[in-house]
Amino acid sequence: MRTTAWWVLAALVVAVAAILVFLVPWAHTPPRVEQVAALGTLPADKVARAREFHAALRPGSYGALLLGLALSVALGLTPLGARLLGLLPAHWLVRGVLGGLVLVTLTQLLTLPVAAWQETILRRYGLSTRDWGAWGVDVLKGYLLGAVLTAGALGAFYTLVRYAPRWWWAFGAAGAAFVVVLLSFALPVLVEPVFNTFTPMPESPLRSSLMALAERDGVPVKDVLVADASRRTRAVNAYVSGLGPTRRIVVYDTLLTEAPPEEVAAVVAHELGHAKDNDVLLGTAVGALGAAAGVVGLYLLGGWTGLLRRAGVDAITDPRALALLFAVAALVGFVAGPLQNLVSRQVEARADRHALTLTGEPGTFEAMQRRLGLVNLGDPDPPVVEYLLFASHPSAVERMAVARTWKKHR
């Protein structure tokens, strides 16, 4: 059985690697000299303010990351987690689900002061428009959403372990992949309305131009919606949400007030690039295969007796081993994070090139990137370590330099 699992894991890893190698648009970053030139066009005082803002946020960002890891390691790689979860009711399903909720709640409570501190910084720099009541409601919504997903996943996992003790890893891998695919379709429709209200954009020249842009790009779009982002932030953004019949262009109301129509169109053109190149499907495929590999890897991890002894449990499927599972997931996520960000930056860079080709307006694209960076207080040229750990998008100077390079080689 373990030999079969190793072969399945190898096949899943090879499949993920093949997707990353052949379907991710690997491309060189624009020349550094172009990036420096782009940086020189930004107002020095606003660049300094953005860097001051990120310097203020940085201790919280690293602190939350390290606190989460420390809690996971302390509970999962020592018997402490098993003893804590052993205090819960002994029924296999109750202990499994409640144990997961306990661990999620502990992590939330530990990092909550850091999140509150960062909220004060967002307010100090004028990005957050929420009062503390609205902030608390958003935190509670996020926690409840995570709790529901965690409880559902753990309930399914321990049911499989109970009734398919030899093949739970195979059924679990298939189920995990299916859930990732399902959530890719369902989350935009079910979750986005939990945090924002969406209203159809009234008939206007801008709406007509955005729908025409999508039609010219060959991307079917159901509607153009406006999100009431201003009730929590002054940041600007737009995106294309959903797949197939649920696909819609979503524009922040803040973007409509901050940017001229041609720059709004440039943002939407970038987002249409994601839809045109099936980036959501690409991410879904990698996520599904990765989730399946994680379940198989979990089964194989159960044969590491030294690790189980360290965690104070006899089997990986024991609900008291949940803290160990959370610790492994946290460590794998920490190690894989920079690779995920690297892939994301490549995909975002392709969408930038798509927007330039679709609109044919490099000057507008560069102006749009300048506006996004300045309004959102993004560091236009962040430190290398921060860039590798946290940046899911190319830096502002990289994106501005892409527009300049594209213009030169048209």
C-alpha positions as CSV (number, residue, x, y, z in Angstrom):
1,M,0.0,0.0,0.0
2,R,2.8,2.4,0.9
3,T,4.6,1.6,-2.4
4,T,1.4,2.5,-4.3
5,A,1.1,5.7,-2.4
6,W,4.7,6.6,-3.2
7,W,4.0,6.1,-6.9
8,V,0.9,8.2,-6.7
9,L,2.7,11.0,-4.9
10,A,5.5,10.9,-7.5
11,A,3.0,11.1,-10.4
12,L,1.3,14.1,-8.7
13,V,4.5,15.9,-8.2
14,V,5.6,15.3,-11.8
15,A,2.2,16.6,-13.0
16,V,2.6,19.8,-10.9
17,A,6.1,20.3,-12.1
18,A,5.0,19.8,-15.7
19,I,2.4,22.4,-15.4
20,L,4.8,24.9,-13.8
21,V,7.4,24.3,-16.4
22,F,5.3,24.2,-19.6
23,L,2.2,26.3,-18.7
24,V,3.6,29.1,-16.5
25,P,4.8,31.9,-18.7
26,W,8.4,32.2,-17.5
27,A,10.0,35.4,-18.7
28,H,12.8,37.7,-17.7
29,T,12.2,40.8,-15.6
30,P,12.7,44.1,-17.4
31,P,16.2,45.5,-17.3
32,R,17.2,47.1,-14.0
33,V,18.1,50.3,-15.7
34,E,14.5,50.7,-16.9
35,Q,13.2,50.0,-13.4
36,V,15.5,52.7,-11.9
37,A,14.4,55.1,-14.6
38,A,10.7,54.4,-13.7
39,L,11.4,54.8,-10.0
40,G,12.9,58.2,-10.8
41,T,9.5,59.4,-12.3
42,L,7.7,58.9,-9.0
43,P,7.3,61.7,-6.5
44,A,10.1,61.3,-3.9
45,D,8.0,62.4,-1.0
46,K,5.3,59.8,-1.9
47,V,7.8,57.1,-2.3
48,A,9.2,57.9,1.1
49,R,5.7,57.9,2.6
50,A,5.0,54.5,1.1
51,R,8.3,53.1,2.4
52,E,7.6,54.6,5.8
53,F,4.2,52.9,5.8
54,H,5.7,49.5,5.0
55,A,8.4,49.9,7.6
56,A,5.6,50.5,10.1
57,L,3.7,47.4,8.9
58,R,6.7,45.1,8.6
59,P,7.1,44.1,12.3
60,G,3.5,43.0,12.3
61,S,3.8,41.1,9.1
62,Y,6.8,39.2,10.2
63,G,5.5,38.9,13.8
64,A,2.2,37.3,12.7
65,L,4.1,34.9,10.5
66,L,6.5,33.9,13.3
67,L,3.8,33.7,15.9
68,G,1.7,31.3,13.8
69,L,4.7,29.1,13.1
70,A,5.8,29.2,16.7
71,L,2.4,28.1,17.9
72,S,2.2,25.4,15.3
73,V,5.6,24.0,16.2
74,A,5.0,24.2,19.9
75,L,1.8,22.3,19.8
76,G,2.5,20.0,16.9
77,L,6.2,18.9,17.4
78,T,5.8,18.3,21.1
79,P,3.2,16.2,23.1
80,L,1.6,19.5,24.2
81,G,-0.9,19.5,21.3
82,A,-1.9,15.9,21.8
83,R,-2.5,16.5,25.5
84,L,-4.6,19.6,24.8
85,L,-6.7,17.8,22.2
86,G,-7.0,14.8,24.5
87,L,-9.1,16.9,26.8
88,L,-11.9,17.0,24.2
89,P,-14.7,14.4,24.0
90,A,-13.3,11.1,23.0
91,H,-15.7,10.4,20.1
92,W,-13.6,10.3,16.9
93,L,-15.6,12.7,14.9
94,V,-16.3,15.2,17.7
95,R,-12.7,15.3,18.8
96,G,-11.5,15.7,15.2
97,V,-13.8,18.6,14.3
98,L,-13.6,20.3,17.7
99,G,-9.8,19.9,17.7
100,G,-9.5,21.7,14.4
101,L,-11.7,24.5,15.6
102,V,-9.7,24.8,18.8
103,L,-6.4,25.1,16.8
104,V,-7.9,27.6,14.4
105,T,-9.3,29.7,17.3
106,L,-5.9,29.6,19.2
107,T,-4.1,30.9,16.1
108,Q,-6.7,33.6,15.5
109,L,-6.5,34.8,19.2
110,L,-2.7,34.8,19.1
111,T,-2.4,36.9,16.0
112,L,-5.5,39.1,16.7
113,P,-3.5,41.8,18.6
114,V,-1.1,42.0,15.7
115,A,-4.0,42.4,13.2
116,A,-5.5,45.2,15.4
117,W,-2.1,46.9,15.6
118,Q,-1.8,46.8,11.8
119,E,-5.3,48.2,11.4
120,T,-4.2,51.2,13.5
121,I,-1.4,51.7,11.0
122,L,-3.7,51.5,8.0
123,R,-5.9,54.2,9.6
124,R,-2.9,56.4,10.4
125,Y,-1.9,56.4,6.8
126,G,-5.5,56.9,5.5
127,L,-6.0,53.5,3.8
128,S,-8.6,52.0,6.2
129,T,-12.0,53.7,6.4
130,R,-13.5,51.2,8.9
131,D,-14.4,51.8,12.5
132,W,-13.6,49.2,15.0
133,G,-17.0,47.7,14.8
134,A,-16.8,47.1,11.1
135,W,-13.2,45.8,11.5
136,G,-14.4,43.3,14.2
137,V,-17.3,42.1,11.9
138,D,-14.8,41.5,9.1
139,V,-12.5,39.6,11.4
140,L,-15.4,37.5,12.7
141,K,-16.6,36.8,9.1
142,G,-13.2,35.6,8.1
143,Y,-12.9,33.4,11.2
144,L,-16.3,31.9,10.7
145,L,-15.6,31.1,7.1
146,G,-12.3,29.5,8.0
147,A,-14.0,27.5,10.8
148,V,-16.7,26.2,8.5
149,L,-14.2,25.1,5.8
150,T,-12.0,23.5,8.5
151,A,-14.8,21.7,10.2
152,G,-16.1,20.3,6.8
153,A,-12.7,19.2,5.7
154,L,-11.9,17.5,9.0
155,G,-15.3,15.9,9.2
156,A,-14.8,14.3,5.8
157,F,-11.2,13.3,6.6
158,Y,-12.0,11.4,9.8
159,T,-15.1,9.8,8.3
160,L,-12.9,8.4,5.5
161,V,-10.3,7.2,8.1
162,R,-13.1,5.5,10.1
163,Y,-14.8,3.7,7.2
164,A,-12.0,3.2,4.7
165,P,-8.9,2.6,6.9
166,R,-6.7,1.2,4.2
167,W,-7.7,3.4,1.3
168,W,-8.6,6.7,3.0
169,W,-5.5,8.4,1.5
170,A,-6.7,7.6,-2.1
171,F,-10.3,8.7,-1.5
172,G,-9.1,11.7,0.4
173,A,-6.7,12.7,-2.4
174,A,-9.5,12.6,-4.9
175,G,-11.9,14.4,-2.6
176,A,-9.4,17.1,-1.8
177,A,-8.8,17.8,-5.5
178,F,-12.5,17.9,-6.1
179,V,-13.1,20.4,-3.3
180,V,-10.4,22.7,-4.7
181,V,-12.1,22.7,-8.1
182,L,-15.5,23.2,-6.5
183,L,-14.4,26.1,-4.4
184,S,-12.8,27.8,-7.5
185,F,-16.2,28.0,-9.0
186,A,-18.3,28.6,-5.9
187,L,-16.2,31.0,-3.7
188,P,-16.5,34.0,-6.0
189,V,-20.3,33.7,-6.0
190,L,-20.8,32.6,-2.4
191,V,-18.0,34.3,-0.4
192,E,-17.4,37.7,-2.1
193,P,-20.9,39.0,-1.1
194,V,-20.1,38.2,2.5
195,F,-17.5,41.0,2.5
196,N,-18.8,43.4,-0.1
197,T,-22.0,44.6,-1.8
198,F,-22.0,44.4,-5.5
199,T,-24.3,46.6,-7.7
200,P,-24.5,46.6,-11.5
201,M,-22.6,49.5,-13.1
202,P,-25.2,51.9,-14.6
203,E,-25.3,52.2,-18.3
204,S,-22.6,54.7,-19.2
205,P,-19.8,55.2,-21.7
206,L,-17.4,53.4,-19.3
207,R,-19.6,50.4,-18.9
208,S,-20.0,50.1,-22.6
209,S,-16.3,50.5,-23.2
210,L,-15.5,47.7,-20.7
211,M,-18.0,45.3,-22.2
212,A,-16.6,46.1,-25.7
213,L,-13.1,45.6,-24.4
214,A,-14.1,42.1,-23.1
215,E,-15.8,41.3,-26.4
216,R,-12.8,42.4,-28.5
217,D,-10.6,40.2,-26.3
218,G,-12.9,37.2,-26.8
219,V,-13.7,36.9,-23.1
220,P,-17.5,36.4,-22.4
221,V,-18.5,38.5,-19.5
222,K,-22.0,38.5,-17.9
223,D,-21.9,42.0,-16.3
224,V,-19.9,44.8,-14.9
225,L,-20.3,45.2,-11.1
226,V,-19.2,47.9,-8.7
227,A,-17.9,46.8,-5.3
228,D,-18.5,49.1,-2.3
229,A,-14.8,48.9,-1.3
230,S,-14.8,52.4,0.0
231,R,-16.6,51.3,3.2
232,R,-13.4,49.6,4.4
233,T,-10.5,51.0,2.4
234,R,-9.2,53.8,0.1
235,A,-7.2,51.3,-2.0
236,V,-8.1,50.9,-5.6
237,N,-8.5,47.8,-7.7
238,A,-10.6,45.8,-10.2
239,Y,-10.7,42.1,-11.1
240,V,-12.5,39.6,-13.2
241,S,-14.4,37.1,-11.0
242,G,-16.0,33.7,-11.7
243,L,-15.8,31.2,-14.4
244,G,-18.0,30.5,-17.4
245,P,-21.5,31.8,-16.8
246,T,-20.6,33.5,-13.5
247,R,-17.8,35.6,-14.9
248,R,-18.1,39.3,-14.3
249,I,-15.9,42.4,-14.2
250,V,-15.7,43.9,-10.7
251,V,-14.5,47.4,-10.2
252,Y,-13.9,49.0,-6.8
253,D,-15.9,52.2,-6.4
254,T,-12.6,53.8,-5.2
255,L,-11.1,53.2,-8.6
256,L,-13.9,55.0,-10.3
257,T,-13.3,58.1,-8.1
258,E,-9.5,58.0,-8.3
259,A,-8.7,57.1,-11.9
260,P,-9.8,58.3,-15.3
261,P,-11.8,55.9,-17.6
262,E,-8.8,55.0,-19.7
263,E,-6.8,53.8,-16.7
264,V,-9.8,51.9,-15.4
265,A,-9.9,50.1,-18.8
266,A,-6.1,49.4,-18.4
267,V,-6.8,47.7,-15.1
268,V,-9.6,45.7,-16.6
269,A,-7.5,44.7,-19.6
270,H,-5.0,43.2,-17.2
271,E,-7.7,41.2,-15.5
272,L,-9.2,40.1,-18.8
273,G,-5.7,38.7,-19.5
274,H,-6.1,36.3,-16.6
275,A,-9.4,35.1,-18.0
276,K,-8.1,34.9,-21.6
277,D,-5.1,32.8,-20.5
278,N,-7.2,30.6,-18.2
279,D,-5.1,31.6,-15.2
280,V,-7.8,30.6,-12.7
281,L,-7.9,27.1,-14.3
282,L,-4.2,26.9,-14.2
283,G,-4.2,27.8,-10.5
284,T,-7.1,25.4,-9.8
285,A,-5.2,22.6,-11.5
286,V,-2.0,23.2,-9.5
287,G,-4.1,23.6,-6.3
288,A,-6.1,20.4,-6.9
289,L,-3.0,18.4,-7.7
290,G,-1.2,19.9,-4.7
291,A,-4.1,19.2,-2.4
292,A,-4.1,15.5,-3.6
293,A,-0.3,15.3,-3.1
294,G,-0.7,16.7,0.4
295,V,-3.2,14.0,1.4
296,V,-1.0,11.2,0.0
297,G,2.1,12.8,1.7
298,L,0.1,12.9,5.0
299,Y,-0.5,9.1,4.7
300,L,3.2,8.5,4.1
301,L,4.1,10.8,6.9
302,G,2.2,8.4,9.2
303,G,5.0,5.9,8.8
304,W,7.6,8.3,10.4
305,T,7.5,6.8,13.9
306,G,10.1,9.2,15.3
307,L,7.9,12.2,14.4
308,L,4.8,10.5,15.9
309,R,6.7,9.9,19.1
310,R,7.8,13.5,19.2
311,A,4.2,14.6,18.9
312,G,3.0,12.1,21.5
313,V,0.7,10.1,19.3
314,D,0.6,6.6,17.8
315,A,-1.0,7.3,14.5
316,I,-1.3,10.2,12.1
317,T,-5.0,9.5,11.9
318,D,-5.5,9.9,15.6
319,P,-7.5,13.1,16.2
320,R,-5.0,14.0,18.9
321,A,-2.4,14.2,16.0
322,L,-4.2,17.3,14.5
323,A,-1.7,19.7,16.0
324,L,1.0,17.7,14.2
325,L,-0.9,18.0,10.9
326,F,-1.3,21.8,11.4
327,A,2.4,22.1,12.2
328,V,3.4,20.2,9.0
329,A,1.0,22.3,7.0
330,A,2.3,25.5,8.4
331,L,6.0,24.6,7.7
332,V,5.2,23.3,4.2
333,G,3.3,26.5,3.5
334,F,6.2,28.6,4.8
335,V,8.7,26.8,2.6
336,A,6.4,26.7,-0.5
337,G,5.3,30.4,-0.1
338,P,8.2,31.9,-2.1
339,L,7.7,29.5,-5.0
340,Q,4.0,30.2,-5.0
341,N,4.8,34.0,-5.1
342,L,7.3,33.5,-7.9
343,V,4.7,31.6,-10.0
344,S,2.1,34.3,-9.2
345,R,4.4,37.1,-10.3
346,Q,5.1,35.4,-13.6
347,V,1.4,34.9,-14.3
348,E,0.7,38.6,-13.3
349,A,3.5,39.7,-15.6
350,R,1.8,37.8,-18.5
351,A,-1.5,39.6,-17.7
352,D,0.4,42.9,-17.9
353,R,1.8,42.1,-21.3
354,H,-1.7,41.1,-22.4
355,A,-3.1,44.4,-21.2
356,L,-0.5,46.3,-23.2
357,T,-1.3,44.3,-26.4
358,L,-5.0,44.6,-25.9
359,T,-5.1,48.4,-25.3
360,G,-2.0,49.4,-27.2
361,E,-1.5,52.2,-24.7
362,P,1.8,51.8,-22.8
363,G,1.6,55.4,-21.5
364,T,-1.8,54.8,-20.0
365,F,-0.7,51.5,-18.5
366,E,2.4,53.1,-16.9
367,A,0.2,55.9,-15.5
368,M,-2.2,53.3,-14.1
369,Q,0.6,51.4,-12.4
370,R,1.9,54.7,-11.0
371,R,-1.6,55.6,-9.6
372,L,-2.2,52.1,-8.2
373,G,1.2,52.2,-6.3
374,L,0.7,55.7,-5.0
375,V,-2.9,55.4,-3.9
376,N,-2.4,52.0,-2.4
377,L,0.8,53.0,-0.7
378,G,2.7,50.2,-2.2
379,D,6.5,50.1,-2.0
380,P,7.5,50.6,-5.6
381,D,10.8,48.8,-5.2
382,P,10.6,46.6,-2.1
383,P,13.5,45.0,-0.2
384,V,14.5,41.6,-1.7
385,V,13.6,39.4,1.2
386,E,10.2,41.0,1.5
387,Y,9.7,40.7,-2.2
388,L,10.5,37.0,-2.2
389,L,8.4,36.2,0.9
390,F,5.3,38.3,0.3
391,A,5.1,39.7,-3.2
392,S,2.5,38.0,-5.4
393,H,2.7,40.7,-8.0
394,P,5.7,42.3,-9.8
395,S,6.8,45.6,-8.2
396,A,5.5,48.9,-9.5
397,V,8.8,49.8,-11.1
398,E,9.0,46.4,-12.8
399,R,5.5,46.9,-14.2
400,M,6.2,50.4,-15.3
401,A,9.5,49.2,-16.9
402,V,7.6,46.5,-18.8
403,A,5.4,49.2,-20.4
404,R,8.5,51.2,-21.4
405,T,10.2,48.2,-22.8
406,W,7.0,47.2,-24.7
407,K,6.8,50.6,-26.2
408,K,10.4,50.5,-27.5
409,H,9.9,47.1,-29.2
410,R,6.4,47.6,-30.7
